[in-house]
């Protein structure tokens, strides 16, 4: 069986959505430990600053992003020839311990969220406990 590529195929990008193709990779996060703080660098491609929400609750920093798009293409007479919609969200949470909201600094540039937060006195469990699955 041979594959013969076409030079101009109208359907090549009909269902291609770059946001959807990367959705499984959203929120990749690097955490860097510095002397007095942690720096989180999180990838959020396709999102705007207004799409992102951060919340601090019970020692957890929760970051969520929500995206709604409605792309409609009409011809010269106003007839819809293509309509694409996407709605999705993603979220992650990090245990940061006893940190105050005012001590957390965040910025968002070019699809990257950068968060710096001070180190806290986090109590780490000394022994892992596993739960048996039956």
mmCIF file of the C-alpha atoms, coordinates in Angstrom:
data_MODEL
# 
_entry.id   MODEL 
# 
loop_
_atom_site.group_PDB 
_atom_site.id 
_atom_site.type_symbol 
_atom_site.label_atom_id 
_atom_site.label_alt_id 
_atom_site.label_comp_id 
_atom_site.label_asym_id 
_atom_site.label_entity_id 
_atom_site.label_seq_id 
_atom_site.pdbx_PDB_ins_code 
_atom_site.Cartn_x 
_atom_site.Cartn_y 
_atom_site.Cartn_z 
_atom_site.occupancy 
_atom_site.B_iso_or_equiv 
_atom_site.pdbx_formal_charge 
_atom_site.auth_seq_id 
_atom_site.auth_comp_id 
_atom_site.auth_asym_id 
_atom_site.auth_atom_id 
_atom_site.pdbx_PDB_model_num 
ATOM 1   C CA . UNK A 1 1   ? 0.000   0.000  0.000  1.00 0.00 ? 1   UNK A CA 1 
ATOM 2   C CA . UNK A 1 2   ? 1.404   3.362  -1.016 1.00 0.00 ? 2   UNK A CA 1 
ATOM 3   C CA . UNK A 1 3   ? 0.507   6.731  0.374  1.00 0.00 ? 3   UNK A CA 1 
ATOM 4   C CA . UNK A 1 4   ? 0.225   9.492  -2.200 1.00 0.00 ? 4   UNK A CA 1 
ATOM 5   C CA . UNK A 1 5   ? 0.305   12.902 -0.526 1.00 0.00 ? 5   UNK A CA 1 
ATOM 6   C CA . UNK A 1 6   ? -1.799  15.632 -2.053 1.00 0.00 ? 6   UNK A CA 1 
ATOM 7   C CA . UNK A 1 7   ? -0.469  19.096 -2.626 1.00 0.00 ? 7   UNK A CA 1 
ATOM 8   C CA . UNK A 1 8   ? -3.651  20.966 -1.779 1.00 0.00 ? 8   UNK A CA 1 
ATOM 9   C CA . UNK A 1 9   ? -6.116  19.152 0.393  1.00 0.00 ? 9   UNK A CA 1 
ATOM 10  C CA . UNK A 1 10  ? -8.957  21.295 1.705  1.00 0.00 ? 10  UNK A CA 1 
ATOM 11  C CA . UNK A 1 11  ? -9.559  18.905 4.577  1.00 0.00 ? 11  UNK A CA 1 
ATOM 12  C CA . UNK A 1 12  ? -5.969  18.853 5.909  1.00 0.00 ? 12  UNK A CA 1 
ATOM 13  C CA . UNK A 1 13  ? -6.615  21.403 8.606  1.00 0.00 ? 13  UNK A CA 1 
ATOM 14  C CA . UNK A 1 14  ? -10.397 21.237 8.845  1.00 0.00 ? 14  UNK A CA 1 
ATOM 15  C CA . UNK A 1 15  ? -10.314 19.570 12.247 1.00 0.00 ? 15  UNK A CA 1 
ATOM 16  C CA . UNK A 1 16  ? -6.906  20.815 13.364 1.00 0.00 ? 16  UNK A CA 1 
ATOM 17  C CA . UNK A 1 17  ? -7.017  22.998 16.435 1.00 0.00 ? 17  UNK A CA 1 
ATOM 18  C CA . UNK A 1 18  ? -3.603  23.796 17.925 1.00 0.00 ? 18  UNK A CA 1 
ATOM 19  C CA . UNK A 1 19  ? -5.154  24.435 21.337 1.00 0.00 ? 19  UNK A CA 1 
ATOM 20  C CA . UNK A 1 20  ? -6.782  21.001 21.410 1.00 0.00 ? 20  UNK A CA 1 
ATOM 21  C CA . UNK A 1 21  ? -3.646  19.207 20.248 1.00 0.00 ? 21  UNK A CA 1 
ATOM 22  C CA . UNK A 1 22  ? -1.721  20.571 23.191 1.00 0.00 ? 22  UNK A CA 1 
ATOM 23  C CA . UNK A 1 23  ? -4.474  20.233 25.783 1.00 0.00 ? 23  UNK A CA 1 
ATOM 24  C CA . UNK A 1 24  ? -2.989  17.058 27.253 1.00 0.00 ? 24  UNK A CA 1 
ATOM 25  C CA . UNK A 1 25  ? 0.261   18.926 27.827 1.00 0.00 ? 25  UNK A CA 1 
ATOM 26  C CA . UNK A 1 26  ? -1.267  21.983 29.478 1.00 0.00 ? 26  UNK A CA 1 
ATOM 27  C CA . UNK A 1 27  ? 0.072   23.182 32.791 1.00 0.00 ? 27  UNK A CA 1 
ATOM 28  C CA . UNK A 1 28  ? 3.550   21.693 32.566 1.00 0.00 ? 28  UNK A CA 1 
ATOM 29  C CA . UNK A 1 29  ? 5.276   23.100 35.605 1.00 0.00 ? 29  UNK A CA 1 
ATOM 30  C CA . UNK A 1 30  ? 8.884   23.549 36.616 1.00 0.00 ? 30  UNK A CA 1 
ATOM 31  C CA . UNK A 1 31  ? 9.560   24.263 40.281 1.00 0.00 ? 31  UNK A CA 1 
ATOM 32  C CA . UNK A 1 32  ? 12.872  25.790 41.249 1.00 0.00 ? 32  UNK A CA 1 
ATOM 33  C CA . UNK A 1 33  ? 13.993  25.940 44.864 1.00 0.00 ? 33  UNK A CA 1 
ATOM 34  C CA . UNK A 1 34  ? 15.961  29.042 45.798 1.00 0.00 ? 34  UNK A CA 1 
ATOM 35  C CA . UNK A 1 35  ? 17.419  30.107 49.116 1.00 0.00 ? 35  UNK A CA 1 
ATOM 36  C CA . UNK A 1 36  ? 14.268  31.769 50.501 1.00 0.00 ? 36  UNK A CA 1 
ATOM 37  C CA . UNK A 1 37  ? 11.585  30.992 47.947 1.00 0.00 ? 37  UNK A CA 1 
ATOM 38  C CA . UNK A 1 38  ? 10.161  28.643 45.338 1.00 0.00 ? 38  UNK A CA 1 
ATOM 39  C CA . UNK A 1 39  ? 9.583   29.665 41.733 1.00 0.00 ? 39  UNK A CA 1 
ATOM 40  C CA . UNK A 1 40  ? 6.913   27.946 39.674 1.00 0.00 ? 40  UNK A CA 1 
ATOM 41  C CA . UNK A 1 41  ? 7.015   28.306 35.930 1.00 0.00 ? 41  UNK A CA 1 
ATOM 42  C CA . UNK A 1 42  ? 3.847   26.948 34.312 1.00 0.00 ? 42  UNK A CA 1 
ATOM 43  C CA . UNK A 1 43  ? 3.094   26.633 30.589 1.00 0.00 ? 43  UNK A CA 1 
ATOM 44  C CA . UNK A 1 44  ? -0.410  27.761 29.631 1.00 0.00 ? 44  UNK A CA 1 
ATOM 45  C CA . UNK A 1 45  ? -0.405  28.004 25.819 1.00 0.00 ? 45  UNK A CA 1 
ATOM 46  C CA . UNK A 1 46  ? -3.534  29.411 24.254 1.00 0.00 ? 46  UNK A CA 1 
ATOM 47  C CA . UNK A 1 47  ? -4.744  31.064 27.454 1.00 0.00 ? 47  UNK A CA 1 
ATOM 48  C CA . UNK A 1 48  ? -4.966  34.751 28.263 1.00 0.00 ? 48  UNK A CA 1 
ATOM 49  C CA . UNK A 1 49  ? -4.266  36.339 31.631 1.00 0.00 ? 49  UNK A CA 1 
ATOM 50  C CA . UNK A 1 50  ? -8.023  36.776 32.139 1.00 0.00 ? 50  UNK A CA 1 
ATOM 51  C CA . UNK A 1 51  ? -8.560  33.005 31.725 1.00 0.00 ? 51  UNK A CA 1 
ATOM 52  C CA . UNK A 1 52  ? -6.383  32.129 34.741 1.00 0.00 ? 52  UNK A CA 1 
ATOM 53  C CA . UNK A 1 53  ? -7.408  32.043 38.388 1.00 0.00 ? 53  UNK A CA 1 
ATOM 54  C CA . UNK A 1 54  ? -5.251  31.407 41.467 1.00 0.00 ? 54  UNK A CA 1 
ATOM 55  C CA . UNK A 1 55  ? -6.621  30.596 44.893 1.00 0.00 ? 55  UNK A CA 1 
ATOM 56  C CA . UNK A 1 56  ? -4.946  29.915 48.227 1.00 0.00 ? 56  UNK A CA 1 
ATOM 57  C CA . UNK A 1 57  ? -6.941  27.729 50.608 1.00 0.00 ? 57  UNK A CA 1 
ATOM 58  C CA . UNK A 1 58  ? -5.948  25.490 53.526 1.00 0.00 ? 58  UNK A CA 1 
ATOM 59  C CA . UNK A 1 59  ? -2.277  25.502 52.550 1.00 0.00 ? 59  UNK A CA 1 
ATOM 60  C CA . UNK A 1 60  ? -2.944  24.643 48.891 1.00 0.00 ? 60  UNK A CA 1 
ATOM 61  C CA . UNK A 1 61  ? -2.267  26.931 45.952 1.00 0.00 ? 61  UNK A CA 1 
ATOM 62  C CA . UNK A 1 62  ? -4.844  26.092 43.285 1.00 0.00 ? 62  UNK A CA 1 
ATOM 63  C CA . UNK A 1 63  ? -4.298  27.309 39.733 1.00 0.00 ? 63  UNK A CA 1 
ATOM 64  C CA . UNK A 1 64  ? -7.028  26.893 37.139 1.00 0.00 ? 64  UNK A CA 1 
ATOM 65  C CA . UNK A 1 65  ? -7.517  28.071 33.580 1.00 0.00 ? 65  UNK A CA 1 
ATOM 66  C CA . UNK A 1 66  ? -10.779 28.191 31.650 1.00 0.00 ? 66  UNK A CA 1 
ATOM 67  C CA . UNK A 1 67  ? -11.086 28.757 27.893 1.00 0.00 ? 67  UNK A CA 1 
ATOM 68  C CA . UNK A 1 68  ? -14.190 29.396 25.771 1.00 0.00 ? 68  UNK A CA 1 
ATOM 69  C CA . UNK A 1 69  ? -13.882 30.111 22.052 1.00 0.00 ? 69  UNK A CA 1 
ATOM 70  C CA . UNK A 1 70  ? -16.443 30.400 19.313 1.00 0.00 ? 70  UNK A CA 1 
ATOM 71  C CA . UNK A 1 71  ? -14.926 30.853 15.842 1.00 0.00 ? 71  UNK A CA 1 
ATOM 72  C CA . UNK A 1 72  ? -17.425 31.508 13.110 1.00 0.00 ? 72  UNK A CA 1 
ATOM 73  C CA . UNK A 1 73  ? -16.503 32.066 9.461  1.00 0.00 ? 73  UNK A CA 1 
ATOM 74  C CA . UNK A 1 74  ? -19.091 33.463 7.047  1.00 0.00 ? 74  UNK A CA 1 
ATOM 75  C CA . UNK A 1 75  ? -19.017 33.927 3.290  1.00 0.00 ? 75  UNK A CA 1 
ATOM 76  C CA . UNK A 1 76  ? -19.707 37.223 1.485  1.00 0.00 ? 76  UNK A CA 1 
ATOM 77  C CA . UNK A 1 77  ? -23.475 36.729 1.779  1.00 0.00 ? 77  UNK A CA 1 
ATOM 78  C CA . UNK A 1 78  ? -23.367 36.097 5.520  1.00 0.00 ? 78  UNK A CA 1 
ATOM 79  C CA . UNK A 1 79  ? -23.890 32.352 5.344  1.00 0.00 ? 79  UNK A CA 1 
ATOM 80  C CA . UNK A 1 80  ? -21.986 30.350 7.921  1.00 0.00 ? 80  UNK A CA 1 
ATOM 81  C CA . UNK A 1 81  ? -19.459 28.111 6.195  1.00 0.00 ? 81  UNK A CA 1 
ATOM 82  C CA . UNK A 1 82  ? -17.669 26.972 9.329  1.00 0.00 ? 82  UNK A CA 1 
ATOM 83  C CA . UNK A 1 83  ? -18.349 27.201 13.055 1.00 0.00 ? 83  UNK A CA 1 
ATOM 84  C CA . UNK A 1 84  ? -15.971 25.827 15.668 1.00 0.00 ? 84  UNK A CA 1 
ATOM 85  C CA . UNK A 1 85  ? -16.442 25.943 19.406 1.00 0.00 ? 85  UNK A CA 1 
ATOM 86  C CA . UNK A 1 86  ? -14.187 24.911 22.226 1.00 0.00 ? 86  UNK A CA 1 
ATOM 87  C CA . UNK A 1 87  ? -14.763 24.970 25.940 1.00 0.00 ? 87  UNK A CA 1 
ATOM 88  C CA . UNK A 1 88  ? -12.346 23.501 28.402 1.00 0.00 ? 88  UNK A CA 1 
ATOM 89  C CA . UNK A 1 89  ? -10.566 23.961 31.654 1.00 0.00 ? 89  UNK A CA 1 
ATOM 90  C CA . UNK A 1 90  ? -7.595  22.570 33.493 1.00 0.00 ? 90  UNK A CA 1 
ATOM 91  C CA . UNK A 1 91  ? -6.330  22.924 37.032 1.00 0.00 ? 91  UNK A CA 1 
ATOM 92  C CA . UNK A 1 92  ? -3.527  21.934 39.337 1.00 0.00 ? 92  UNK A CA 1 
ATOM 93  C CA . UNK A 1 93  ? -2.927  22.335 43.031 1.00 0.00 ? 93  UNK A CA 1 
ATOM 94  C CA . UNK A 1 94  ? 0.276   22.490 45.046 1.00 0.00 ? 94  UNK A CA 1 
ATOM 95  C CA . UNK A 1 95  ? 0.697   22.141 48.777 1.00 0.00 ? 95  UNK A CA 1 
ATOM 96  C CA . UNK A 1 96  ? 2.566   25.273 49.870 1.00 0.00 ? 96  UNK A CA 1 
ATOM 97  C CA . UNK A 1 97  ? 2.004   25.145 53.634 1.00 0.00 ? 97  UNK A CA 1 
ATOM 98  C CA . UNK A 1 98  ? 1.516   28.209 55.790 1.00 0.00 ? 98  UNK A CA 1 
ATOM 99  C CA . UNK A 1 99  ? 1.932   30.971 53.205 1.00 0.00 ? 99  UNK A CA 1 
ATOM 100 C CA . UNK A 1 100 ? 0.023   34.247 53.166 1.00 0.00 ? 100 UNK A CA 1 
ATOM 101 C CA . UNK A 1 101 ? -1.715  35.443 50.040 1.00 0.00 ? 101 UNK A CA 1 
ATOM 102 C CA . UNK A 1 102 ? 0.130   38.764 50.037 1.00 0.00 ? 102 UNK A CA 1 
ATOM 103 C CA . UNK A 1 103 ? 3.498   36.945 49.961 1.00 0.00 ? 103 UNK A CA 1 
ATOM 104 C CA . UNK A 1 104 ? 2.741   35.226 46.643 1.00 0.00 ? 104 UNK A CA 1 
ATOM 105 C CA . UNK A 1 105 ? 3.765   37.097 43.493 1.00 0.00 ? 105 UNK A CA 1 
ATOM 106 C CA . UNK A 1 106 ? 2.604   36.094 40.007 1.00 0.00 ? 106 UNK A CA 1 
ATOM 107 C CA . UNK A 1 107 ? 3.034   37.300 36.430 1.00 0.00 ? 107 UNK A CA 1 
ATOM 108 C CA . UNK A 1 108 ? 1.824   36.023 33.059 1.00 0.00 ? 108 UNK A CA 1 
ATOM 109 C CA . UNK A 1 109 ? 3.718   36.654 29.825 1.00 0.00 ? 109 UNK A CA 1 
ATOM 110 C CA . UNK A 1 110 ? 3.675   34.863 26.457 1.00 0.00 ? 110 UNK A CA 1 
ATOM 111 C CA . UNK A 1 111 ? 1.732   31.840 27.714 1.00 0.00 ? 111 UNK A CA 1 
ATOM 112 C CA . UNK A 1 112 ? 3.874   31.328 30.807 1.00 0.00 ? 112 UNK A CA 1 
ATOM 113 C CA . UNK A 1 113 ? 2.697   31.852 34.381 1.00 0.00 ? 113 UNK A CA 1 
ATOM 114 C CA . UNK A 1 114 ? 5.479   32.591 36.856 1.00 0.00 ? 114 UNK A CA 1 
ATOM 115 C CA . UNK A 1 115 ? 4.737   32.349 40.553 1.00 0.00 ? 115 UNK A CA 1 
ATOM 116 C CA . UNK A 1 116 ? 7.137   33.022 43.402 1.00 0.00 ? 116 UNK A CA 1 
ATOM 117 C CA . UNK A 1 117 ? 6.289   32.138 46.966 1.00 0.00 ? 117 UNK A CA 1 
ATOM 118 C CA . UNK A 1 118 ? 8.310   32.088 50.158 1.00 0.00 ? 118 UNK A CA 1 
ATOM 119 C CA . UNK A 1 119 ? 9.384   28.871 51.769 1.00 0.00 ? 119 UNK A CA 1 
ATOM 120 C CA . UNK A 1 120 ? 7.258   27.944 54.739 1.00 0.00 ? 120 UNK A CA 1 
ATOM 121 C CA . UNK A 1 121 ? 7.639   25.537 57.589 1.00 0.00 ? 121 UNK A CA 1 
ATOM 122 C CA . UNK A 1 122 ? 6.047   22.625 55.803 1.00 0.00 ? 122 UNK A CA 1 
ATOM 123 C CA . UNK A 1 123 ? 5.776   19.480 57.857 1.00 0.00 ? 123 UNK A CA 1 
ATOM 124 C CA . UNK A 1 124 ? 6.749   16.520 55.703 1.00 0.00 ? 124 UNK A CA 1 
ATOM 125 C CA . UNK A 1 125 ? 5.480   13.069 56.520 1.00 0.00 ? 125 UNK A CA 1 
ATOM 126 C CA . UNK A 1 126 ? 8.389   10.871 57.529 1.00 0.00 ? 126 UNK A CA 1 
ATOM 127 C CA . UNK A 1 127 ? 6.747   7.635  56.527 1.00 0.00 ? 127 UNK A CA 1 
ATOM 128 C CA . UNK A 1 128 ? 4.694   6.859  53.448 1.00 0.00 ? 128 UNK A CA 1 
ATOM 129 C CA . UNK A 1 129 ? 1.464   5.043  54.082 1.00 0.00 ? 129 UNK A CA 1 
ATOM 130 C CA . UNK A 1 130 ? -0.148  3.087  51.304 1.00 0.00 ? 130 UNK A CA 1 
ATOM 131 C CA . UNK A 1 131 ? -3.775  2.147  51.060 1.00 0.00 ? 131 UNK A CA 1 
ATOM 132 C CA . UNK A 1 132 ? -4.567  -1.344 49.843 1.00 0.00 ? 132 UNK A CA 1 
ATOM 133 C CA . UNK A 1 133 ? -6.795  -1.608 46.799 1.00 0.00 ? 133 UNK A CA 1 
ATOM 134 C CA . UNK A 1 134 ? -9.237  -4.502 46.940 1.00 0.00 ? 134 UNK A CA 1 
# 
